[in-house]
Amino acid sequence: MTTCPIDARPLVRPATGRPPTFCSVACRRVAEAELRRIDRRLAGLEVDLDALDLSIATEAYAPLLKTDRKRRAALVAAITTATDRQRLLYARTEEGDTDDR
């Protein structure tokens, strides 16, 4: 049995038709809102990463480079985390479930 990606409730499979993706319309809306938030966050993180990469490329002072590389690693980790969640939610919403309960 699969679970809802939002609140982890078990999904009851109907006798006919598509299996549900979310346990309710409310959970589907929460997922859609979360996807929009993740999209905005990723856009901001990518802008920050581009600016930092430019800074690293033009920086000549070694102590600052070390700090910038740590900041870059943190940005990349945040982007990876957000992208993983985004992929999960998009995969679930693209299953095309319209029979939410």
Secondary structure as UniProt FT lines:
FT   TURN            5..7
FT   HELIX           25..58
FT   HELIX           62..93
FT   TURN            94..95
//
